C-alpha cells in the first residue's frame, strides 16, 4: 500500500508542476500583451498633416498650437485636427 501512495504523490507533484508552468506561461503572455499596449501607446502620437493643410492642436478642447504640413508628434493628451487652407 505504501508504494501506491508514493506513486500517487509523484503524479500529484507532476500535475502541480504542470499547473505552475502553465500559470507562469499565462503570466508571461499577459506581461507581453501589456508591454505591447504600452509600446503602441508610446508610438501612437505620430500624426500626419497632409499637403495643403494645417493641423490644429487642441488640448482638452482648447487650441494650443498649429502644426505645418508633414509629421506631427504630439503627446497622447493632445489631439490634431486637419484643416485645408
PDB file of N, CA, C and O in Angstrom:
ATOM      1  N   UNK A   1       0.811  -1.189   0.000  1.00  0.00           N
ATOM      2  CA  UNK A   1       0.000   0.000   0.000  1.00  0.00           C
ATOM      3  C   UNK A   1       0.858   1.257   0.000  1.00  0.00           C
ATOM      4  O   UNK A   1       0.535   2.240  -0.667  1.00  0.00           O
ATOM      5  N   UNK A   2       1.944   1.219   0.746  1.00  0.00           N
ATOM      6  CA  UNK A   2       2.781   2.404   0.858  1.00  0.00           C
ATOM      7  C   UNK A   2       3.346   2.798  -0.515  1.00  0.00           C
ATOM      8  O   UNK A   2       3.459   3.989  -0.804  1.00  0.00           O
ATOM      9  N   UNK A   3       3.697   1.838  -1.356  1.00  0.00           N
ATOM     10  CA  UNK A   3       4.251   2.102  -2.692  1.00  0.00           C
ATOM     11  C   UNK A   3       3.239   2.767  -3.606  1.00  0.00           C
ATOM     12  O   UNK A   3       3.618   3.600  -4.429  1.00  0.00           O
ATOM     13  N   UNK A   4       1.976   2.429  -3.488  1.00  0.00           N
ATOM     14  CA  UNK A   4       0.930   3.018  -4.327  1.00  0.00           C
ATOM     15  C   UNK A   4       0.770   4.495  -4.002  1.00  0.00           C
ATOM     16  O   UNK A   4       0.648   5.319  -4.909  1.00  0.00           O
ATOM     17  N   UNK A   5       0.770   4.836  -2.722  1.00  0.00           N
ATOM     18  CA  UNK A   5       0.612   6.247  -2.323  1.00  0.00           C
ATOM     19  C   UNK A   5       1.813   7.071  -2.768  1.00  0.00           C
ATOM     20  O   UNK A   5       1.656   8.239  -3.123  1.00  0.00           O
ATOM     21  N   UNK A   6       2.998   6.492  -2.757  1.00  0.00           N
ATOM     22  CA  UNK A   6       4.193   7.215  -3.187  1.00  0.00           C
ATOM     23  C   UNK A   6       4.079   7.546  -4.676  1.00  0.00           C
ATOM     24  O   UNK A   6       4.455   8.639  -5.099  1.00  0.00           O
ATOM     25  N   UNK A   7       3.561   6.604  -5.470  1.00  0.00           N
ATOM     26  CA  UNK A   7       3.373   6.845  -6.903  1.00  0.00           C
ATOM     27  C   UNK A   7       2.331   7.932  -7.117  1.00  0.00           C
ATOM     28  O   UNK A   7       2.519   8.810  -7.960  1.00  0.00           O
ATOM     29  N   UNK A   8       1.239   7.888  -6.370  1.00  0.00           N
ATOM     30  CA  UNK A   8       0.205   8.916  -6.472  1.00  0.00           C
ATOM     31  C   UNK A   8       0.757  10.284  -6.095  1.00  0.00           C
ATOM     32  O   UNK A   8       0.399  11.286  -6.714  1.00  0.00           O
ATOM     33  N   UNK A   9       1.620  10.337  -5.091  1.00  0.00           N
ATOM     34  CA  UNK A   9       2.221  11.603  -4.673  1.00  0.00           C
ATOM     35  C   UNK A   9       3.097  12.179  -5.782  1.00  0.00           C
ATOM     36  O   UNK A   9       3.077  13.386  -6.025  1.00  0.00           O
ATOM     37  N   UNK A  10       3.866  11.320  -6.457  1.00  0.00           N
ATOM     38  CA  UNK A  10       4.725  11.791  -7.547  1.00  0.00           C
ATOM     39  C   UNK A  10       3.888  12.326  -8.701  1.00  0.00           C
ATOM     40  O   UNK A  10       4.232  13.345  -9.300  1.00  0.00           O
ATOM     41  N   UNK A  11       2.796  11.646  -9.011  1.00  0.00           N
ATOM     42  CA  UNK A  11       1.918  12.117 -10.078  1.00  0.00           C
ATOM     43  C   UNK A  11       1.279  13.447  -9.688  1.00  0.00           C
ATOM     44  O   UNK A  11       1.136  14.338 -10.524  1.00  0.00           O
ATOM     45  N   UNK A  12       0.904  13.576  -8.451  1.00  0.00           N
ATOM     46  CA  UNK A  12       0.326  14.827  -7.960  1.00  0.00           C
ATOM     47  C   UNK A  12       1.328  15.966  -8.031  1.00  0.00           C
ATOM     48  O   UNK A  12       0.973  17.092  -8.380  1.00  0.00           O
ATOM     49  N   UNK A  13       2.583  15.674  -7.700  1.00  0.00           N
ATOM     50  CA  UNK A  13       3.627  16.699  -7.786  1.00  0.00           C
ATOM     51  C   UNK A  13       3.847  17.120  -9.229  1.00  0.00           C
ATOM     52  O   UNK A  13       4.042  18.301  -9.517  1.00  0.00           O
ATOM     53  N   UNK A  14       3.814  16.138 -10.144  1.00  0.00           N
ATOM     54  CA  UNK A  14       3.965  16.441 -11.564  1.00  0.00           C
ATOM     55  C   UNK A  14       2.812  17.305 -12.049  1.00  0.00           C
ATOM     56  O   UNK A  14       3.024  18.241 -12.820  1.00  0.00           O
ATOM     57  N   UNK A  15       1.609  17.009 -11.614  1.00  0.00           N
ATOM     58  CA  UNK A  15       0.440  17.798 -12.018  1.00  0.00           C
ATOM     59  C   UNK A  15       0.556  19.217 -11.481  1.00  0.00           C
ATOM     60  O   UNK A  15       0.238  20.174 -12.187  1.00  0.00           O
ATOM     61  N   UNK A  16       1.012  19.366 -10.228  1.00  0.00           N
ATOM     62  CA  UNK A  16       1.202  20.703  -9.663  1.00  0.00           C
ATOM     63  C   UNK A  16       2.274  21.468 -10.425  1.00  0.00           C
ATOM     64  O   UNK A  16       2.135  22.670 -10.651  1.00  0.00           O
ATOM     65  N   UNK A  17       3.343  20.784 -10.822  1.00  0.00           N
ATOM     66  CA  UNK A  17       4.412  21.425 -11.583  1.00  0.00           C
ATOM     67  C   UNK A  17       3.891  21.859 -12.945  1.00  0.00           C
ATOM     68  O   UNK A  17       4.229  22.947 -13.412  1.00  0.00           O
ATOM     69  N   UNK A  18       3.068  21.024 -13.595  1.00  0.00           N
ATOM     70  CA  UNK A  18       2.480  21.381 -14.888  1.00  0.00           C
ATOM     71  C   UNK A  18       1.562  22.586 -14.749  1.00  0.00           C
ATOM     72  O   UNK A  18       1.590  23.481 -15.593  1.00  0.00           O
ATOM     73  N   UNK A  19       0.751  22.624 -13.703  1.00  0.00           N
ATOM     74  CA  UNK A  19      -0.149  23.750 -13.472  1.00  0.00           C
ATOM     75  C   UNK A  19       0.639  25.017 -13.201  1.00  0.00           C
ATOM     76  O   UNK A  19       0.272  26.094 -13.670  1.00  0.00           O
ATOM     77  N   UNK A  20       1.716  24.894 -12.450  1.00  0.00           N
ATOM     78  CA  UNK A  20       2.571  26.045 -12.148  1.00  0.00           C
ATOM     79  C   UNK A  20       3.228  26.555 -13.423  1.00  0.00           C
ATOM     80  O   UNK A  20       3.309  27.763 -13.643  1.00  0.00           O
ATOM     81  N   UNK A  21       3.696  25.639 -14.261  1.00  0.00           N
ATOM     82  CA  UNK A  21       4.317  26.015 -15.529  1.00  0.00           C
ATOM     83  C   UNK A  21       3.306  26.712 -16.440  1.00  0.00           C
ATOM     84  O   UNK A  21       3.640  27.693 -17.105  1.00  0.00           O
ATOM     85  N   UNK A  22       2.088  26.213 -16.470  1.00  0.00           N
ATOM     86  CA  UNK A  22       1.032  26.830 -17.266  1.00  0.00           C
ATOM     87  C   UNK A  22       0.729  28.221 -16.747  1.00  0.00           C
ATOM     88  O   UNK A  22       0.523  29.144 -17.535  1.00  0.00           O
ATOM     89  N   UNK A  23       0.700  28.383 -15.449  1.00  0.00           N
ATOM     90  CA  UNK A  23       0.420  29.691 -14.835  1.00  0.00           C
ATOM     91  C   UNK A  23       1.525  30.691 -15.183  1.00  0.00           C
ATOM     92  O   UNK A  23       1.246  31.849 -15.494  1.00  0.00           O
ATOM     93  N   UNK A  24       2.778  30.237 -15.129  1.00  0.00           N
ATOM     94  CA  UNK A  24       3.899  31.111 -15.477  1.00  0.00           C
ATOM     95  C   UNK A  24       3.795  31.528 -16.942  1.00  0.00           C
ATOM     96  O   UNK A  24       4.040  32.688 -17.273  1.00  0.00           O
ATOM     97  N   UNK A  25       3.439  30.603 -17.811  1.00  0.00           N
ATOM     98  CA  UNK A  25       3.265  30.910 -19.225  1.00  0.00           C
ATOM     99  C   UNK A  25       2.155  31.940 -19.416  1.00  0.00           C
ATOM    100  O   UNK A  25       2.309  32.864 -20.215  1.00  0.00           O
ATOM    101  N   UNK A  26       1.061  31.803 -18.713  1.00  0.00           N
ATOM    102  CA  UNK A  26      -0.038  32.766 -18.815  1.00  0.00           C
ATOM    103  C   UNK A  26       0.409  34.153 -18.346  1.00  0.00           C
ATOM    104  O   UNK A  26       0.051  35.163 -18.951  1.00  0.00           O
ATOM    105  N   UNK A  27       1.180  34.193 -17.284  1.00  0.00           N
ATOM    106  CA  UNK A  27       1.673  35.475 -16.776  1.00  0.00           C
ATOM    107  C   UNK A  27       2.617  36.111 -17.789  1.00  0.00           C
ATOM    108  O   UNK A  27       2.582  37.326 -17.986  1.00  0.00           O
ATOM    109  N   UNK A  28       3.454  35.313 -18.427  1.00  0.00           N
ATOM    110  CA  UNK A  28       4.360  35.840 -19.452  1.00  0.00           C
ATOM    111  C   UNK A  28       3.581  36.423 -20.624  1.00  0.00           C
ATOM    112  O   UNK A  28       3.922  37.495 -21.124  1.00  0.00           O
ATOM    113  N   UNK A  29       2.530  35.718 -21.070  1.00  0.00           N
ATOM    114  CA  UNK A  29       1.705  36.224 -22.178  1.00  0.00           C
ATOM    115  C   UNK A  29       0.997  37.512 -21.779  1.00  0.00           C
ATOM    116  O   UNK A  29       0.904  38.440 -22.581  1.00  0.00           O
ATOM    117  N   UNK A  30       0.504  37.578 -20.564  1.00  0.00           N
ATOM    118  CA  UNK A  30      -0.172  38.790 -20.096  1.00  0.00           C
ATOM    119  C   UNK A  30       0.814  39.959 -20.038  1.00  0.00           C
ATOM    120  O   UNK A  30       0.472  41.075 -20.430  1.00  0.00           O
ATOM    121  N   UNK A  31       2.018  39.713 -19.560  1.00  0.00           N
ATOM    122  CA  UNK A  31       3.038  40.758 -19.497  1.00  0.00           C
ATOM    123  C   UNK A  31       3.415  41.228 -20.903  1.00  0.00           C
ATOM    124  O   UNK A  31       3.614  42.421 -21.129  1.00  0.00           O
ATOM    125  N   UNK A  32       3.513  40.290 -21.842  1.00  0.00           N
ATOM    126  CA  UNK A  32       3.827  40.654 -23.226  1.00  0.00           C
ATOM    127  C   UNK A  32       2.700  41.498 -23.829  1.00  0.00           C
ATOM    128  O   UNK A  32       2.965  42.453 -24.559  1.00  0.00           O
ATOM    129  N   UNK A  33       1.461  41.153 -23.532  1.00  0.00           N
ATOM    130  CA  UNK A  33       0.322  41.923 -24.047  1.00  0.00           C
ATOM    131  C   UNK A  33       0.324  43.335 -23.476  1.00  0.00           C
ATOM    132  O   UNK A  33       0.099  44.299 -24.207  1.00  0.00           O
ATOM    133  N   UNK A  34       0.574  43.462 -22.187  1.00  0.00           N
ATOM    134  CA  UNK A  34       0.635  44.789 -21.559  1.00  0.00           C
ATOM    135  C   UNK A  34       1.797  45.580 -22.149  1.00  0.00           C
ATOM    136  O   UNK A  34       1.652  46.767 -22.442  1.00  0.00           O
ATOM    137  N   UNK A  35       2.931  44.945 -22.323  1.00  0.00           N
ATOM    138  CA  UNK A  35       4.085  45.606 -22.932  1.00  0.00           C
ATOM    139  C   UNK A  35       3.786  46.075 -24.349  1.00  0.00           C
ATOM    140  O   UNK A  35       4.202  47.162 -24.751  1.00  0.00           O
ATOM    141  N   UNK A  36       3.066  45.253 -25.101  1.00  0.00           N
ATOM    142  CA  UNK A  36       2.670  45.638 -26.456  1.00  0.00           C
ATOM    143  C   UNK A  36       1.744  46.843 -26.460  1.00  0.00           C
ATOM    144  O   UNK A  36       1.883  47.734 -27.298  1.00  0.00           O
ATOM    145  N   UNK A  37       0.811  46.874 -25.537  1.00  0.00           N
ATOM    146  CA  UNK A  37      -0.099  48.021 -25.447  1.00  0.00           C
ATOM    147  C   UNK A  37       0.645  49.293 -25.059  1.00  0.00           C
ATOM    148  O   UNK A  37       0.352  50.368 -25.584  1.00  0.00           O
ATOM    149  N   UNK A  38       1.592  49.182 -24.157  1.00  0.00           N
ATOM    150  CA  UNK A  38       2.394  50.344 -23.765  1.00  0.00           C
ATOM    151  C   UNK A  38       3.197  50.835 -24.970  1.00  0.00           C
ATOM    152  O   UNK A  38       3.296  52.040 -25.201  1.00  0.00           O
ATOM    153  N   UNK A  39       3.767  49.912 -25.733  1.00  0.00           N
ATOM    154  CA  UNK A  39       4.525  50.281 -26.929  1.00  0.00           C
ATOM    155  C   UNK A  39       3.639  51.022 -27.922  1.00  0.00           C
ATOM    156  O   UNK A  39       4.034  52.065 -28.442  1.00  0.00           O
ATOM    157  N   UNK A  40       2.457  50.503 -28.189  1.00  0.00           N
ATOM    158  CA  UNK A  40       1.522  51.155 -29.119  1.00  0.00           C
ATOM    159  C   UNK A  40       1.141  52.536 -28.593  1.00  0.00           C
ATOM    160  O   UNK A  40       1.050  53.488 -29.369  1.00  0.00           O
ATOM    161  N   UNK A  41       0.921  52.654 -27.299  1.00  0.00           N
ATOM    162  CA  UNK A  41       0.559  53.935 -26.697  1.00  0.00           C
ATOM    163  C   UNK A  41       1.684  54.953 -26.876  1.00  0.00           C
ATOM    164  O   UNK A  41       1.422  56.132 -27.115  1.00  0.00           O
ATOM    165  N   UNK A  42       2.931  54.504 -26.762  1.00  0.00           N
ATOM    166  CA  UNK A  42       4.076  55.409 -26.910  1.00  0.00           C
ATOM    167  C   UNK A  42       4.267  55.810 -28.374  1.00  0.00           C
ATOM    168  O   UNK A  42       4.558  56.972 -28.661  1.00  0.00           O
ATOM    169  N   UNK A  43       4.108  54.875 -29.291  1.00  0.00           N
ATOM    170  CA  UNK A  43       4.331  55.138 -30.712  1.00  0.00           C
ATOM    171  C   UNK A  43       3.155  55.885 -31.343  1.00  0.00           C
ATOM    172  O   UNK A  43       3.339  56.567 -32.351  1.00  0.00           O
ATOM    173  N   UNK A  44       1.980  55.773 -30.787  1.00  0.00           N
ATOM    174  CA  UNK A  44       0.765  56.333 -31.360  1.00  0.00           C
ATOM    175  C   UNK A  44       0.796  57.840 -31.603  1.00  0.00           C
ATOM    176  O   UNK A  44       0.083  58.290 -32.500  1.00  0.00           O
ATOM    177  N   UNK A  45       1.558  58.653 -30.881  1.00  0.00           N
ATOM    178  CA  UNK A  45       1.489  60.104 -31.041  1.00  0.00           C
ATOM    179  C   UNK A  45       1.938  60.633 -32.405  1.00  0.00           C
ATOM    180  O   UNK A  45       1.923  61.845 -32.617  1.00  0.00           O
ATOM    181  N   UNK A  46       2.330  59.771 -33.323  1.00  0.00           N
ATOM    182  CA  UNK A  46       2.731  60.241 -34.645  1.00  0.00           C
ATOM    183  C   UNK A  46       1.485  60.513 -35.487  1.00  0.00           C
ATOM    184  O   UNK A  46       0.682  59.617 -35.748  1.00  0.00           O
ATOM    185  N   UNK A  47       1.345  61.783 -35.908  1.00  0.00           N
ATOM    186  CA  UNK A  47       0.205  62.198 -36.720  1.00  0.00           C
ATOM    187  C   UNK A  47       0.722  62.810 -38.013  1.00  0.00           C
ATOM    188  O   UNK A  47       1.841  63.320 -38.072  1.00  0.00           O
ATOM    189  N   UNK A  48      -0.102  62.753 -39.036  1.00  0.00           N
ATOM    190  CA  UNK A  48       0.282  63.297 -40.328  1.00  0.00           C
ATOM    191  C   UNK A  48      -0.627  64.463 -40.697  1.00  0.00           C
ATOM    192  O   UNK A  48      -1.848  64.388 -40.560  1.00  0.00           O
ATOM    193  N   UNK A  49       0.001  65.552 -41.174  1.00  0.00           N
ATOM    194  CA  UNK A  49      -0.749  66.699 -41.687  1.00  0.00           C
ATOM    195  C   UNK A  49      -0.528  66.688 -43.201  1.00  0.00           C
ATOM    196  O   UNK A  49       0.601  66.875 -43.654  1.00  0.00           O
ATOM    197  N   UNK A  50      -1.596  66.471 -43.998  1.00  0.00           N
ATOM    198  CA  UNK A  50      -1.435  66.365 -45.451  1.00  0.00           C
ATOM    199  C   UNK A  50      -0.986  67.686 -46.102  1.00  0.00           C
ATOM    200  O   UNK A  50      -1.125  68.765 -45.527  1.00  0.00           O
ATOM    201  N   UNK A  51      -0.449  67.558 -47.312  1.00  0.00           N
ATOM    202  CA  UNK A  51      -0.030  68.716 -48.088  1.00  0.00           C
ATOM    203  C   UNK A  51      -1.222  69.631 -48.321  1.00  0.00           C
ATOM    204  O   UNK A  51      -2.317  69.162 -48.631  1.00  0.00           O
ATOM    205  N   UNK A  52      -1.012  70.936 -48.172  1.00  0.00           N
ATOM    206  CA  UNK A  52      -2.078  71.912 -48.380  1.00  0.00           C
ATOM    207  C   UNK A  52      -2.976  72.075 -47.167  1.00  0.00           C
ATOM    208  O   UNK A  52      -4.022  72.717 -47.256  1.00  0.00           O
ATOM    209  N   UNK A  53      -2.591  71.512 -46.053  1.00  0.00           N
ATOM    210  CA  UNK A  53      -3.407  71.589 -44.834  1.00  0.00           C
ATOM    211  C   UNK A  53      -2.584  72.121 -43.679  1.00  0.00           C
ATOM    212  O   UNK A  53      -1.358  72.202 -43.757  1.00  0.00           O
ATOM    213  N   UNK A  54      -3.251  72.470 -42.639  1.00  0.00           N
ATOM    214  CA  UNK A  54      -2.631  72.826 -41.367  1.00  0.00           C
ATOM    215  C   UNK A  54      -3.274  71.954 -40.298  1.00  0.00           C
ATOM    216  O   UNK A  54      -4.443  71.583 -40.404  1.00  0.00           O
ATOM    217  N   UNK A  55      -2.515  71.638 -39.287  1.00  0.00           N
ATOM    218  CA  UNK A  55      -3.032  70.846 -38.186  1.00  0.00           C
ATOM    219  C   UNK A  55      -3.265  71.726 -36.972  1.00  0.00           C
ATOM    220  O   UNK A  55      -2.349  72.402 -36.504  1.00  0.00           O
ATOM    221  N   UNK A  56      -4.466  71.718 -36.471  1.00  0.00           N
ATOM    222  CA  UNK A  56      -4.789  72.479 -35.271  1.00  0.00           C
ATOM    223  C   UNK A  56      -4.683  71.533 -34.076  1.00  0.00           C
ATOM    224  O   UNK A  56      -5.356  70.505 -34.015  1.00  0.00           O
ATOM    225  N   UNK A  57      -3.832  71.902 -33.144  1.00  0.00           N
ATOM    226  CA  UNK A  57      -3.583  71.075 -31.968  1.00  0.00           C
ATOM    227  C   UNK A  57      -4.452  71.579 -30.826  1.00  0.00           C
ATOM    228  O   UNK A  57      -4.422  72.758 -30.474  1.00  0.00           O
ATOM    229  N   UNK A  58      -5.221  70.669 -30.259  1.00  0.00           N
ATOM    230  CA  UNK A  58      -6.050  71.026 -29.109  1.00  0.00           C
ATOM    231  C   UNK A  58      -5.666  70.164 -27.917  1.00  0.00           C
ATOM    232  O   UNK A  58      -5.236  69.019 -28.056  1.00  0.00           O
ATOM    233  N   UNK A  59      -5.836  70.752 -26.753  1.00  0.00           N
ATOM    234  CA  UNK A  59      -5.600  70.035 -25.503  1.00  0.00           C
ATOM    235  C   UNK A  59      -6.815  70.269 -24.624  1.00  0.00           C
ATOM    236  O   UNK A  59      -7.048  71.384 -24.157  1.00  0.00           O
ATOM    237  N   UNK A  60      -7.584  69.219 -24.402  1.00  0.00           N
ATOM    238  CA  UNK A  60      -8.826  69.286 -23.627  1.00  0.00           C
ATOM    239  C   UNK A  60      -9.781  70.322 -24.205  1.00  0.00           C
ATOM    240  O   UNK A  60     -10.470  71.023 -23.464  1.00  0.00           O
ATOM    241  N   UNK A  61      -9.821  70.420 -25.566  1.00  0.00           N
ATOM    242  CA  UNK A  61     -10.752  71.310 -26.246  1.00  0.00           C
ATOM    243  C   UNK A  61     -10.225  72.711 -26.519  1.00  0.00           C
ATOM    244  O   UNK A  61     -10.846  73.455 -27.278  1.00  0.00           O
ATOM    245  N   UNK A  62      -9.109  73.089 -25.930  1.00  0.00           N
ATOM    246  CA  UNK A  62      -8.533  74.421 -26.115  1.00  0.00           C
ATOM    247  C   UNK A  62      -7.439  74.352 -27.181  1.00  0.00           C
ATOM    248  O   UNK A  62      -6.593  73.458 -27.146  1.00  0.00           O
ATOM    249  N   UNK A  63      -7.453  75.294 -28.128  1.00  0.00           N
ATOM    250  CA  UNK A  63      -6.422  75.333 -29.161  1.00  0.00           C
ATOM    251  C   UNK A  63      -5.104  75.743 -28.510  1.00  0.00           C
ATOM    252  O   UNK A  63      -5.018  76.770 -27.836  1.00  0.00           O
ATOM    253  N   UNK A  64      -4.090  74.924 -28.725  1.00  0.00           N
ATOM    254  CA  UNK A  64      -2.781  75.204 -28.122  1.00  0.00           C
ATOM    255  C   UNK A  64      -1.677  75.342 -29.157  1.00  0.00           C
ATOM    256  O   UNK A  64      -0.534  75.627 -28.799  1.00  0.00           O
ATOM    257  N   UNK A  65      -1.993  75.145 -30.437  1.00  0.00           N
ATOM    258  CA  UNK A  65      -0.954  75.292 -31.452  1.00  0.00           C
ATOM    259  C   UNK A  65      -1.424  74.927 -32.842  1.00  0.00           C
ATOM    260  O   UNK A  65      -2.493  74.348 -33.036  1.00  0.00           O
ATOM    261  N   UNK A  66      -0.578  75.290 -33.818  1.00  0.00           N
ATOM    262  CA  UNK A  66      -0.813  74.981 -35.225  1.00  0.00           C
ATOM    263  C   UNK A  66       0.406  74.209 -35.721  1.00  0.00           C
ATOM    264  O   UNK A  66       1.544  74.608 -35.472  1.00  0.00           O
ATOM    265  N   UNK A  67       0.165  73.115 -36.417  1.00  0.00           N
ATOM    266  CA  UNK A  67       1.244  72.311 -36.980  1.00  0.00           C
ATOM    267  C   UNK A  67       1.268  72.486 -38.495  1.00  0.00           C
ATOM    268  O   UNK A  67       0.212  72.485 -39.128  1.00  0.00           O
ATOM    269  N   UNK A  68       2.455  72.638 -39.090  1.00  0.00           N
ATOM    270  CA  UNK A  68       2.558  72.728 -40.551  1.00  0.00           C
ATOM    271  C   UNK A  68       2.384  71.348 -41.191  1.00  0.00           C
ATOM    272  O   UNK A  68       2.182  70.346 -40.505  1.00  0.00           O
ATOM    273  N   UNK A  69       2.468  71.325 -42.524  1.00  0.00           N
ATOM    274  CA  UNK A  69       2.374  70.063 -43.260  1.00  0.00           C
ATOM    275  C   UNK A  69       3.484  69.119 -42.809  1.00  0.00           C
ATOM    276  O   UNK A  69       4.574  69.557 -42.441  1.00  0.00           O
ATOM    277  N   UNK A  70       3.200  67.845 -42.843  1.00  0.00           N
ATOM    278  CA  UNK A  70       4.211  66.845 -42.501  1.00  0.00           C
ATOM    279  C   UNK A  70       3.853  66.061 -41.255  1.00  0.00           C
ATOM    280  O   UNK A  70       2.686  65.921 -40.889  1.00  0.00           O
ATOM    281  N   UNK A  71       4.887  65.558 -40.622  1.00  0.00           N
ATOM    282  CA  UNK A  71       4.709  64.708 -39.444  1.00  0.00           C
ATOM    283  C   UNK A  71       4.613  65.568 -38.186  1.00  0.00           C
ATOM    284  O   UNK A  71       5.433  66.459 -37.963  1.00  0.00           O
ATOM    285  N   UNK A  72       3.625  65.294 -37.389  1.00  0.00           N
ATOM    286  CA  UNK A  72       3.455  65.992 -36.115  1.00  0.00           C
ATOM    287  C   UNK A  72       3.503  64.958 -34.996  1.00  0.00           C
ATOM    288  O   UNK A  72       2.770  63.970 -35.021  1.00  0.00           O
ATOM    289  N   UNK A  73       4.357  65.190 -34.033  1.00  0.00           N
ATOM    290  CA  UNK A  73       4.479  64.289 -32.890  1.00  0.00           C
ATOM    291  C   UNK A  73       3.870  64.995 -31.683  1.00  0.00           C
ATOM    292  O   UNK A  73       4.345  66.042 -31.244  1.00  0.00           O
ATOM    293  N   UNK A  74       2.813  64.396 -31.165  1.00  0.00           N
ATOM    294  CA  UNK A  74       2.079  65.006 -30.056  1.00  0.00           C
ATOM    295  C   UNK A  74       1.976  64.042 -28.894  1.00  0.00           C
ATOM    296  O   UNK A  74       1.936  62.827 -29.088  1.00  0.00           O
ATOM    297  N   UNK A  75       1.932  64.581 -27.685  1.00  0.00           N
ATOM    298  CA  UNK A  75       1.677  63.701 -26.539  1.00  0.00           C
ATOM    299  C   UNK A  75       0.244  63.170 -26.600  1.00  0.00           C
ATOM    300  O   UNK A  75      -0.612  63.773 -27.247  1.00  0.00           O
ATOM    301  N   UNK A  76      -0.018  62.062 -25.941  1.00  0.00           N
ATOM    302  CA  UNK A  76      -1.331  61.413 -26.047  1.00  0.00           C
ATOM    303  C   UNK A  76      -2.513  62.280 -25.596  1.00  0.00           C
ATOM    304  O   UNK A  76      -3.638  62.027 -26.027  1.00  0.00           O
ATOM    305  N   UNK A  77      -2.305  63.272 -24.761  1.00  0.00           N
ATOM    306  CA  UNK A  77      -3.427  64.080 -24.275  1.00  0.00           C
ATOM    307  C   UNK A  77      -3.769  65.228 -25.219  1.00  0.00           C
ATOM    308  O   UNK A  77      -4.707  65.980 -24.955  1.00  0.00           O
ATOM    309  N   UNK A  78      -3.030  65.375 -26.309  1.00  0.00           N
ATOM    310  CA  UNK A  78      -3.331  66.401 -27.306  1.00  0.00           C
ATOM    311  C   UNK A  78      -3.925  65.750 -28.545  1.00  0.00           C
ATOM    312  O   UNK A  78      -3.617  64.601 -28.862  1.00  0.00           O
ATOM    313  N   UNK A  79      -4.784  66.497 -29.249  1.00  0.00           N
ATOM    314  CA  UNK A  79      -5.475  65.985 -30.430  1.00  0.00           C
ATOM    315  C   UNK A  79      -5.148  66.879 -31.620  1.00  0.00           C
ATOM    316  O   UNK A  79      -5.043  68.097 -31.476  1.00  0.00           O
ATOM    317  N   UNK A  80      -4.988  66.280 -32.782  1.00  0.00           N
ATOM    318  CA  UNK A  80      -4.699  67.016 -34.006  1.00  0.00           C
ATOM    319  C   UNK A  80      -5.901  66.939 -34.936  1.00  0.00           C
ATOM    320  O   UNK A  80      -6.403  65.853 -35.223  1.00  0.00           O
ATOM    321  N   UNK A  81      -6.358  68.089 -35.402  1.00  0.00           N
ATOM    322  CA  UNK A  81      -7.431  68.156 -36.395  1.00  0.00           C
ATOM    323  C   UNK A  81      -6.863  68.843 -37.631  1.00  0.00           C
ATOM    324  O   UNK A  81      -6.239  69.899 -37.530  1.00  0.00           O
ATOM    325  N   UNK A  82      -7.083  68.240 -38.799  1.00  0.00           N
ATOM    326  CA  UNK A  82      -6.560  68.788 -40.051  1.00  0.00           C
ATOM    327  C   UNK A  82      -7.577  69.721 -40.696  1.00  0.00           C
ATOM    328  O   UNK A  82      -8.765  69.407 -40.777  1.00  0.00           O
ATOM    329  N   UNK A  83      -7.087  70.882 -41.157  1.00  0.00           N
ATOM    330  CA  UNK A  83      -7.921  71.848 -41.869  1.00  0.00           C
ATOM    331  C   UNK A  83      -7.182  72.259 -43.140  1.00  0.00           C
ATOM    332  O   UNK A  83      -5.971  72.479 -43.117  1.00  0.00           O
ATOM    333  N   UNK A  84      -7.925  72.362 -44.265  1.00  0.00           N
ATOM    334  CA  UNK A  84      -7.312  72.800 -45.518  1.00  0.00           C
ATOM    335  C   UNK A  84      -7.224  74.306 -45.532  1.00  0.00           C
ATOM    336  O   UNK A  84      -7.994  74.995 -44.862  1.00  0.00           O
ATOM    337  N   UNK A  85      -6.261  74.821 -46.314  1.00  0.00           N
ATOM    338  CA  UNK A  85      -6.059  76.272 -46.401  1.00  0.00           C
ATOM    339  C   UNK A  85      -7.162  76.933 -47.184  1.00  0.00           C
ATOM    340  O   UNK A  85      -7.152  78.152 -47.357  1.00  0.00           O
TER     341      UNK A  85
END
